[in-house]
Each structure stands twice: as structure tokens, then as C-alpha cells.
Amino acid sequence: MDSFQDTARGTDEDRGSGALRRLMALWIAACAVIIVLGLNRMYPQYGERLAYALRDPAMDLTTPFATCKAANAAGYFDIPRESSAYVRWQDPDNRGLACEPAPGVPSGRLELIRKRLAAPLPRT
């Protein structure tokens, strides 16, 4: 009966290895953060390029589109509520994204990110 209870509860070694795994995962995450921060200080131009590539282009718009069809034709999908181009009536599900693409239609976001990573940074 003792062996059954040990199996059901787990041995001390099993409980210790779970804590060890969590500690190791925390250690790896901390190391990754330190490495990323160090690389960003050594090579800030890569951080700038990555921030530019991942920035939502809809945030740069100043006026809304008349229709979602016009926005989609111009290459703008998922316009966030924080953008000046956001219009409430273009967000029928009220999720905070106007002019969402139809299901199964790619938004072209990955292609835009690839293009921005390859292009020189715009200087302001």
C-alpha cells in the first residue's frame, strides 16, 4: 500500500524536478532578456529597424477612408482604434479593429514587414 501512495503522491524527487524545471525556465528567460538588451545597446540600428518593420502602418494615417473597400485596396487592414483613421461604423463587431479582412483573405502584413526590413530606414 505504501508504494501505491508514493506513486499517487509522487516522490520527493518528482516534486523537486518540477521546481528545478521552473527555475531553469526562469533562468533561461532572464538570460534571453539580458542578451537582447545587451545586443540592443551594442547594435541600436537593428532595434530601430525592427521597430520600424513591426510598426502598424495604420498608425501613420491622418484621415479615415471613406469605405473599407478603399482601405483594403490601399493595403490597410485591421485599423486599430488608436489610429486617426479608425471609424466606429467600419468596426461592426466592436473589437477595436476597423476594416478587417474577410476570413481566409491574407492582410499582406507579413509581406509589408519583409519589405520594411529590406528597405533603408526613413529619416525624420
Chimera marker file (.cmm) of the C-alpha trace (Angstrom):
<marker_set name="trace">
<marker id="1" x="0.000" y="0.000" z="0.000" r="1" g="1" b="0" radius="0.5"/>
<marker id="2" x="2.891" y="2.349" z="0.698" r="1" g="1" b="0" radius="0.5"/>
<marker id="3" x="4.122" y="2.012" z="-2.864" r="1" g="1" b="0" radius="0.5"/>
<marker id="4" x="0.651" y="2.943" z="-4.189" r="1" g="1" b="0" radius="0.5"/>
<marker id="5" x="0.528" y="6.073" z="-2.040" r="1" g="1" b="0" radius="0.5"/>
<marker id="6" x="4.031" y="7.042" z="-3.120" r="1" g="1" b="0" radius="0.5"/>
<marker id="7" x="3.019" y="6.621" z="-6.758" r="1" g="1" b="0" radius="0.5"/>
<marker id="8" x="-0.177" y="8.649" z="-6.324" r="1" g="1" b="0" radius="0.5"/>
<marker id="9" x="1.519" y="11.473" z="-4.443" r="1" g="1" b="0" radius="0.5"/>
<marker id="10" x="4.746" y="11.419" z="-6.393" r="1" g="1" b="0" radius="0.5"/>
<marker id="11" x="8.127" y="11.021" z="-4.816" r="1" g="1" b="0" radius="0.5"/>
<marker id="12" x="10.155" y="13.829" z="-3.383" r="1" g="1" b="0" radius="0.5"/>
<marker id="13" x="12.433" y="13.583" z="-6.405" r="1" g="1" b="0" radius="0.5"/>
<marker id="14" x="9.486" y="14.157" z="-8.796" r="1" g="1" b="0" radius="0.5"/>
<marker id="15" x="8.345" y="17.246" z="-6.913" r="1" g="1" b="0" radius="0.5"/>
<marker id="16" x="11.878" y="18.599" z="-6.815" r="1" g="1" b="0" radius="0.5"/>
<marker id="17" x="12.392" y="18.162" z="-10.555" r="1" g="1" b="0" radius="0.5"/>
<marker id="18" x="9.277" y="20.274" z="-11.298" r="1" g="1" b="0" radius="0.5"/>
<marker id="19" x="10.675" y="23.110" z="-9.207" r="1" g="1" b="0" radius="0.5"/>
<marker id="20" x="14.025" y="22.665" z="-10.886" r="1" g="1" b="0" radius="0.5"/>
<marker id="21" x="12.385" y="22.880" z="-14.334" r="1" g="1" b="0" radius="0.5"/>
<marker id="22" x="10.599" y="26.108" z="-13.378" r="1" g="1" b="0" radius="0.5"/>
<marker id="23" x="13.815" y="27.559" z="-12.009" r="1" g="1" b="0" radius="0.5"/>
<marker id="24" x="15.686" y="26.584" z="-15.182" r="1" g="1" b="0" radius="0.5"/>
<marker id="25" x="12.967" y="28.147" z="-17.382" r="1" g="1" b="0" radius="0.5"/>
<marker id="26" x="13.181" y="31.358" z="-15.352" r="1" g="1" b="0" radius="0.5"/>
<marker id="27" x="16.961" y="31.348" z="-15.690" r="1" g="1" b="0" radius="0.5"/>
<marker id="28" x="16.769" y="30.899" z="-19.474" r="1" g="1" b="0" radius="0.5"/>
<marker id="29" x="14.202" y="33.701" z="-19.796" r="1" g="1" b="0" radius="0.5"/>
<marker id="30" x="16.362" y="36.042" z="-17.699" r="1" g="1" b="0" radius="0.5"/>
<marker id="31" x="19.411" y="35.234" z="-19.833" r="1" g="1" b="0" radius="0.5"/>
<marker id="32" x="17.452" y="35.883" z="-23.028" r="1" g="1" b="0" radius="0.5"/>
<marker id="33" x="16.331" y="39.290" z="-21.755" r="1" g="1" b="0" radius="0.5"/>
<marker id="34" x="19.885" y="40.212" z="-20.792" r="1" g="1" b="0" radius="0.5"/>
<marker id="35" x="21.207" y="39.134" z="-24.192" r="1" g="1" b="0" radius="0.5"/>
<marker id="36" x="18.528" y="41.089" z="-26.080" r="1" g="1" b="0" radius="0.5"/>
<marker id="37" x="19.110" y="44.227" z="-24.012" r="1" g="1" b="0" radius="0.5"/>
<marker id="38" x="22.860" y="43.916" z="-24.497" r="1" g="1" b="0" radius="0.5"/>
<marker id="39" x="22.540" y="43.454" z="-28.243" r="1" g="1" b="0" radius="0.5"/>
<marker id="40" x="20.205" y="46.424" z="-28.453" r="1" g="1" b="0" radius="0.5"/>
<marker id="41" x="22.823" y="48.599" z="-26.743" r="1" g="1" b="0" radius="0.5"/>
<marker id="42" x="25.612" y="47.292" z="-28.986" r="1" g="1" b="0" radius="0.5"/>
<marker id="43" x="23.622" y="47.486" z="-32.237" r="1" g="1" b="0" radius="0.5"/>
<marker id="44" x="20.801" y="50.034" z="-31.791" r="1" g="1" b="0" radius="0.5"/>
<marker id="45" x="20.247" y="50.282" z="-35.544" r="1" g="1" b="0" radius="0.5"/>
<marker id="46" x="18.801" y="46.766" z="-35.575" r="1" g="1" b="0" radius="0.5"/>
<marker id="47" x="16.328" y="47.653" z="-32.849" r="1" g="1" b="0" radius="0.5"/>
<marker id="48" x="15.255" y="50.718" z="-34.821" r="1" g="1" b="0" radius="0.5"/>
<marker id="49" x="14.834" y="48.678" z="-37.996" r="1" g="1" b="0" radius="0.5"/>
<marker id="50" x="12.804" y="46.029" z="-36.213" r="1" g="1" b="0" radius="0.5"/>
<marker id="51" x="10.598" y="48.641" z="-34.525" r="1" g="1" b="0" radius="0.5"/>
<marker id="52" x="10.015" y="50.300" z="-37.924" r="1" g="1" b="0" radius="0.5"/>
<marker id="53" x="9.208" y="46.991" z="-39.621" r="1" g="1" b="0" radius="0.5"/>
<marker id="54" x="6.722" y="45.924" z="-36.950" r="1" g="1" b="0" radius="0.5"/>
<marker id="55" x="5.035" y="49.312" z="-36.547" r="1" g="1" b="0" radius="0.5"/>
<marker id="56" x="1.455" y="49.282" z="-37.775" r="1" g="1" b="0" radius="0.5"/>
<marker id="57" x="1.238" y="51.490" z="-40.891" r="1" g="1" b="0" radius="0.5"/>
<marker id="58" x="-2.343" y="52.420" z="-39.988" r="1" g="1" b="0" radius="0.5"/>
<marker id="59" x="-0.973" y="54.421" z="-37.069" r="1" g="1" b="0" radius="0.5"/>
<marker id="60" x="0.609" y="56.844" z="-39.555" r="1" g="1" b="0" radius="0.5"/>
<marker id="61" x="-2.705" y="57.663" z="-41.262" r="1" g="1" b="0" radius="0.5"/>
<marker id="62" x="-4.247" y="61.032" z="-40.503" r="1" g="1" b="0" radius="0.5"/>
<marker id="63" x="-7.685" y="60.729" z="-42.123" r="1" g="1" b="0" radius="0.5"/>
<marker id="64" x="-10.113" y="57.810" z="-42.354" r="1" g="1" b="0" radius="0.5"/>
<marker id="65" x="-11.004" y="56.045" z="-45.568" r="1" g="1" b="0" radius="0.5"/>
<marker id="66" x="-14.492" y="56.521" z="-46.993" r="1" g="1" b="0" radius="0.5"/>
<marker id="67" x="-15.058" y="52.762" z="-47.142" r="1" g="1" b="0" radius="0.5"/>
<marker id="68" x="-13.285" y="49.608" z="-46.037" r="1" g="1" b="0" radius="0.5"/>
<marker id="69" x="-13.045" y="48.602" z="-49.690" r="1" g="1" b="0" radius="0.5"/>
<marker id="70" x="-10.933" y="51.708" z="-50.311" r="1" g="1" b="0" radius="0.5"/>
<marker id="71" x="-8.798" y="50.999" z="-47.241" r="1" g="1" b="0" radius="0.5"/>
<marker id="72" x="-8.247" y="47.383" z="-48.284" r="1" g="1" b="0" radius="0.5"/>
<marker id="73" x="-7.398" y="48.433" z="-51.850" r="1" g="1" b="0" radius="0.5"/>
<marker id="74" x="-4.757" y="50.791" z="-50.417" r="1" g="1" b="0" radius="0.5"/>
<marker id="75" x="-3.343" y="47.892" z="-48.366" r="1" g="1" b="0" radius="0.5"/>
<marker id="76" x="-4.754" y="48.855" z="-44.957" r="1" g="1" b="0" radius="0.5"/>
<marker id="77" x="-6.443" y="46.165" z="-42.901" r="1" g="1" b="0" radius="0.5"/>
<marker id="78" x="-7.206" y="45.935" z="-39.187" r="1" g="1" b="0" radius="0.5"/>
<marker id="79" x="-7.041" y="49.672" z="-38.483" r="1" g="1" b="0" radius="0.5"/>
<marker id="80" x="-6.745" y="49.922" z="-34.670" r="1" g="1" b="0" radius="0.5"/>
<marker id="81" x="-8.961" y="52.116" z="-32.518" r="1" g="1" b="0" radius="0.5"/>
<marker id="82" x="-5.913" y="54.254" z="-31.577" r="1" g="1" b="0" radius="0.5"/>
<marker id="83" x="-5.371" y="55.307" z="-35.218" r="1" g="1" b="0" radius="0.5"/>
<marker id="84" x="-6.717" y="58.590" z="-36.577" r="1" g="1" b="0" radius="0.5"/>
<marker id="85" x="-8.118" y="56.572" z="-39.489" r="1" g="1" b="0" radius="0.5"/>
<marker id="86" x="-10.370" y="54.456" z="-37.238" r="1" g="1" b="0" radius="0.5"/>
<marker id="87" x="-14.085" y="54.975" z="-37.779" r="1" g="1" b="0" radius="0.5"/>
<marker id="88" x="-16.568" y="53.266" z="-35.474" r="1" g="1" b="0" radius="0.5"/>
<marker id="89" x="-19.032" y="52.269" z="-38.194" r="1" g="1" b="0" radius="0.5"/>
<marker id="90" x="-16.253" y="50.408" z="-40.045" r="1" g="1" b="0" radius="0.5"/>
<marker id="91" x="-15.872" y="48.131" z="-36.996" r="1" g="1" b="0" radius="0.5"/>
<marker id="92" x="-19.156" y="46.171" z="-36.926" r="1" g="1" b="0" radius="0.5"/>
<marker id="93" x="-18.046" y="43.654" z="-34.269" r="1" g="1" b="0" radius="0.5"/>
<marker id="94" x="-16.689" y="46.440" z="-31.987" r="1" g="1" b="0" radius="0.5"/>
<marker id="95" x="-13.396" y="44.632" z="-31.351" r="1" g="1" b="0" radius="0.5"/>
<marker id="96" x="-11.308" y="47.752" z="-31.919" r="1" g="1" b="0" radius="0.5"/>
<marker id="97" x="-10.197" y="46.895" z="-35.460" r="1" g="1" b="0" radius="0.5"/>
<marker id="98" x="-11.833" y="48.579" z="-38.435" r="1" g="1" b="0" radius="0.5"/>
<marker id="99" x="-11.767" y="47.177" z="-41.976" r="1" g="1" b="0" radius="0.5"/>
<marker id="100" x="-10.812" y="43.632" z="-41.031" r="1" g="1" b="0" radius="0.5"/>
<marker id="101" x="-10.086" y="41.341" z="-43.977" r="1" g="1" b="0" radius="0.5"/>
<marker id="102" x="-12.628" y="38.687" z="-44.872" r="1" g="1" b="0" radius="0.5"/>
<marker id="103" x="-11.932" y="35.246" z="-43.379" r="1" g="1" b="0" radius="0.5"/>
<marker id="104" x="-9.271" y="33.458" z="-45.380" r="1" g="1" b="0" radius="0.5"/>
<marker id="105" x="-8.035" y="36.638" z="-47.071" r="1" g="1" b="0" radius="0.5"/>
<marker id="106" x="-4.426" y="37.472" z="-46.158" r="1" g="1" b="0" radius="0.5"/>
<marker id="107" x="-3.836" y="41.023" z="-44.986" r="1" g="1" b="0" radius="0.5"/>
<marker id="108" x="-0.380" y="41.307" z="-46.550" r="1" g="1" b="0" radius="0.5"/>
<marker id="109" x="1.129" y="42.244" z="-43.191" r="1" g="1" b="0" radius="0.5"/>
<marker id="110" x="3.990" y="39.724" z="-43.423" r="1" g="1" b="0" radius="0.5"/>
<marker id="111" x="4.929" y="40.967" z="-46.878" r="1" g="1" b="0" radius="0.5"/>
<marker id="112" x="4.968" y="44.539" z="-45.578" r="1" g="1" b="0" radius="0.5"/>
<marker id="113" x="7.235" y="43.531" z="-42.688" r="1" g="1" b="0" radius="0.5"/>
<marker id="114" x="9.628" y="41.774" z="-45.104" r="1" g="1" b="0" radius="0.5"/>
<marker id="115" x="9.674" y="44.835" z="-47.359" r="1" g="1" b="0" radius="0.5"/>
<marker id="116" x="10.354" y="47.202" z="-44.451" r="1" g="1" b="0" radius="0.5"/>
<marker id="117" x="13.159" y="45.005" z="-43.103" r="1" g="1" b="0" radius="0.5"/>
<marker id="118" x="14.888" y="45.114" z="-46.504" r="1" g="1" b="0" radius="0.5"/>
<marker id="119" x="14.372" y="48.840" z="-47.154" r="1" g="1" b="0" radius="0.5"/>
<marker id="120" x="16.522" y="51.618" z="-45.683" r="1" g="1" b="0" radius="0.5"/>
<marker id="121" x="15.099" y="53.345" z="-42.615" r="1" g="1" b="0" radius="0.5"/>
<marker id="122" x="13.219" y="56.556" z="-43.325" r="1" g="1" b="0" radius="0.5"/>
<marker id="123" x="14.945" y="59.527" z="-41.712" r="1" g="1" b="0" radius="0.5"/>
<marker id="124" x="12.858" y="62.142" z="-39.996" r="1" g="1" b="0" radius="0.5"/>
<link id1="1" id2="2" r="1" g="1" b="0" radius="0.2"/>
<link id1="2" id2="3" r="1" g="1" b="0" radius="0.2"/>
<link id1="3" id2="4" r="1" g="1" b="0" radius="0.2"/>
<link id1="4" id2="5" r="1" g="1" b="0" radius="0.2"/>
<link id1="5" id2="6" r="1" g="1" b="0" radius="0.2"/>
<link id1="6" id2="7" r="1" g="1" b="0" radius="0.2"/>
<link id1="7" id2="8" r="1" g="1" b="0" radius="0.2"/>
<link id1="8" id2="9" r="1" g="1" b="0" radius="0.2"/>
<link id1="9" id2="10" r="1" g="1" b="0" radius="0.2"/>
<link id1="10" id2="11" r="1" g="1" b="0" radius="0.2"/>
<link id1="11" id2="12" r="1" g="1" b="0" radius="0.2"/>
<link id1="12" id2="13" r="1" g="1" b="0" radius="0.2"/>
<link id1="13" id2="14" r="1" g="1" b="0" radius="0.2"/>
<link id1="14" id2="15" r="1" g="1" b="0" radius="0.2"/>
<link id1="15" id2="16" r="1" g="1" b="0" radius="0.2"/>
<link id1="16" id2="17" r="1" g="1" b="0" radius="0.2"/>
<link id1="17" id2="18" r="1" g="1" b="0" radius="0.2"/>
<link id1="18" id2="19" r="1" g="1" b="0" radius="0.2"/>
<link id1="19" id2="20" r="1" g="1" b="0" radius="0.2"/>
<link id1="20" id2="21" r="1" g="1" b="0" radius="0.2"/>
<link id1="21" id2="22" r="1" g="1" b="0" radius="0.2"/>
<link id1="22" id2="23" r="1" g="1" b="0" radius="0.2"/>
<link id1="23" id2="24" r="1" g="1" b="0" radius="0.2"/>
<link id1="24" id2="25" r="1" g="1" b="0" radius="0.2"/>
<link id1="25" id2="26" r="1" g="1" b="0" radius="0.2"/>
<link id1="26" id2="27" r="1" g="1" b="0" radius="0.2"/>
<link id1="27" id2="28" r="1" g="1" b="0" radius="0.2"/>
<link id1="28" id2="29" r="1" g="1" b="0" radius="0.2"/>
<link id1="29" id2="30" r="1" g="1" b="0" radius="0.2"/>
<link id1="30" id2="31" r="1" g="1" b="0" radius="0.2"/>
<link id1="31" id2="32" r="1" g="1" b="0" radius="0.2"/>
<link id1="32" id2="33" r="1" g="1" b="0" radius="0.2"/>
<link id1="33" id2="34" r="1" g="1" b="0" radius="0.2"/>
<link id1="34" id2="35" r="1" g="1" b="0" radius="0.2"/>
<link id1="35" id2="36" r="1" g="1" b="0" radius="0.2"/>
<link id1="36" id2="37" r="1" g="1" b="0" radius="0.2"/>
<link id1="37" id2="38" r="1" g="1" b="0" radius="0.2"/>
<link id1="38" id2="39" r="1" g="1" b="0" radius="0.2"/>
<link id1="39" id2="40" r="1" g="1" b="0" radius="0.2"/>
<link id1="40" id2="41" r="1" g="1" b="0" radius="0.2"/>
<link id1="41" id2="42" r="1" g="1" b="0" radius="0.2"/>
<link id1="42" id2="43" r="1" g="1" b="0" radius="0.2"/>
<link id1="43" id2="44" r="1" g="1" b="0" radius="0.2"/>
<link id1="44" id2="45" r="1" g="1" b="0" radius="0.2"/>
<link id1="45" id2="46" r="1" g="1" b="0" radius="0.2"/>
<link id1="46" id2="47" r="1" g="1" b="0" radius="0.2"/>
<link id1="47" id2="48" r="1" g="1" b="0" radius="0.2"/>
<link id1="48" id2="49" r="1" g="1" b="0" radius="0.2"/>
<link id1="49" id2="50" r="1" g="1" b="0" radius="0.2"/>
<link id1="50" id2="51" r="1" g="1" b="0" radius="0.2"/>
<link id1="51" id2="52" r="1" g="1" b="0" radius="0.2"/>
<link id1="52" id2="53" r="1" g="1" b="0" radius="0.2"/>
<link id1="53" id2="54" r="1" g="1" b="0" radius="0.2"/>
<link id1="54" id2="55" r="1" g="1" b="0" radius="0.2"/>
<link id1="55" id2="56" r="1" g="1" b="0" radius="0.2"/>
<link id1="56" id2="57" r="1" g="1" b="0" radius="0.2"/>
<link id1="57" id2="58" r="1" g="1" b="0" radius="0.2"/>
<link id1="58" id2="59" r="1" g="1" b="0" radius="0.2"/>
<link id1="59" id2="60" r="1" g="1" b="0" radius="0.2"/>
<link id1="60" id2="61" r="1" g="1" b="0" radius="0.2"/>
<link id1="61" id2="62" r="1" g="1" b="0" radius="0.2"/>
<link id1="62" id2="63" r="1" g="1" b="0" radius="0.2"/>
<link id1="63" id2="64" r="1" g="1" b="0" radius="0.2"/>
<link id1="64" id2="65" r="1" g="1" b="0" radius="0.2"/>
<link id1="65" id2="66" r="1" g="1" b="0" radius="0.2"/>
<link id1="66" id2="67" r="1" g="1" b="0" radius="0.2"/>
<link id1="67" id2="68" r="1" g="1" b="0" radius="0.2"/>
<link id1="68" id2="69" r="1" g="1" b="0" radius="0.2"/>
<link id1="69" id2="70" r="1" g="1" b="0" radius="0.2"/>
<link id1="70" id2="71" r="1" g="1" b="0" radius="0.2"/>
<link id1="71" id2="72" r="1" g="1" b="0" radius="0.2"/>
<link id1="72" id2="73" r="1" g="1" b="0" radius="0.2"/>
<link id1="73" id2="74" r="1" g="1" b="0" radius="0.2"/>
<link id1="74" id2="75" r="1" g="1" b="0" radius="0.2"/>
<link id1="75" id2="76" r="1" g="1" b="0" radius="0.2"/>
<link id1="76" id2="77" r="1" g="1" b="0" radius="0.2"/>
<link id1="77" id2="78" r="1" g="1" b="0" radius="0.2"/>
<link id1="78" id2="79" r="1" g="1" b="0" radius="0.2"/>
<link id1="79" id2="80" r="1" g="1" b="0" radius="0.2"/>
<link id1="80" id2="81" r="1" g="1" b="0" radius="0.2"/>
<link id1="81" id2="82" r="1" g="1" b="0" radius="0.2"/>
<link id1="82" id2="83" r="1" g="1" b="0" radius="0.2"/>
<link id1="83" id2="84" r="1" g="1" b="0" radius="0.2"/>
<link id1="84" id2="85" r="1" g="1" b="0" radius="0.2"/>
<link id1="85" id2="86" r="1" g="1" b="0" radius="0.2"/>
<link id1="86" id2="87" r="1" g="1" b="0" radius="0.2"/>
<link id1="87" id2="88" r="1" g="1" b="0" radius="0.2"/>
<link id1="88" id2="89" r="1" g="1" b="0" radius="0.2"/>
<link id1="89" id2="90" r="1" g="1" b="0" radius="0.2"/>
<link id1="90" id2="91" r="1" g="1" b="0" radius="0.2"/>
<link id1="91" id2="92" r="1" g="1" b="0" radius="0.2"/>
<link id1="92" id2="93" r="1" g="1" b="0" radius="0.2"/>
<link id1="93" id2="94" r="1" g="1" b="0" radius="0.2"/>
<link id1="94" id2="95" r="1" g="1" b="0" radius="0.2"/>
<link id1="95" id2="96" r="1" g="1" b="0" radius="0.2"/>
<link id1="96" id2="97" r="1" g="1" b="0" radius="0.2"/>
<link id1="97" id2="98" r="1" g="1" b="0" radius="0.2"/>
<link id1="98" id2="99" r="1" g="1" b="0" radius="0.2"/>
<link id1="99" id2="100" r="1" g="1" b="0" radius="0.2"/>
<link id1="100" id2="101" r="1" g="1" b="0" radius="0.2"/>
<link id1="101" id2="102" r="1" g="1" b="0" radius="0.2"/>
<link id1="102" id2="103" r="1" g="1" b="0" radius="0.2"/>
<link id1="103" id2="104" r="1" g="1" b="0" radius="0.2"/>
<link id1="104" id2="105" r="1" g="1" b="0" radius="0.2"/>
<link id1="105" id2="106" r="1" g="1" b="0" radius="0.2"/>
<link id1="106" id2="107" r="1" g="1" b="0" radius="0.2"/>
<link id1="107" id2="108" r="1" g="1" b="0" radius="0.2"/>
<link id1="108" id2="109" r="1" g="1" b="0" radius="0.2"/>
<link id1="109" id2="110" r="1" g="1" b="0" radius="0.2"/>
<link id1="110" id2="111" r="1" g="1" b="0" radius="0.2"/>
<link id1="111" id2="112" r="1" g="1" b="0" radius="0.2"/>
<link id1="112" id2="113" r="1" g="1" b="0" radius="0.2"/>
<link id1="113" id2="114" r="1" g="1" b="0" radius="0.2"/>
<link id1="114" id2="115" r="1" g="1" b="0" radius="0.2"/>
<link id1="115" id2="116" r="1" g="1" b="0" radius="0.2"/>
<link id1="116" id2="117" r="1" g="1" b="0" radius="0.2"/>
<link id1="117" id2="118" r="1" g="1" b="0" radius="0.2"/>
<link id1="118" id2="119" r="1" g="1" b="0" radius="0.2"/>
<link id1="119" id2="120" r="1" g="1" b="0" radius="0.2"/>
<link id1="120" id2="121" r="1" g="1" b="0" radius="0.2"/>
<link id1="121" id2="122" r="1" g="1" b="0" radius="0.2"/>
<link id1="122" id2="123" r="1" g="1" b="0" radius="0.2"/>
<link id1="123" id2="124" r="1" g="1" b="0" radius="0.2"/>
</marker_set>
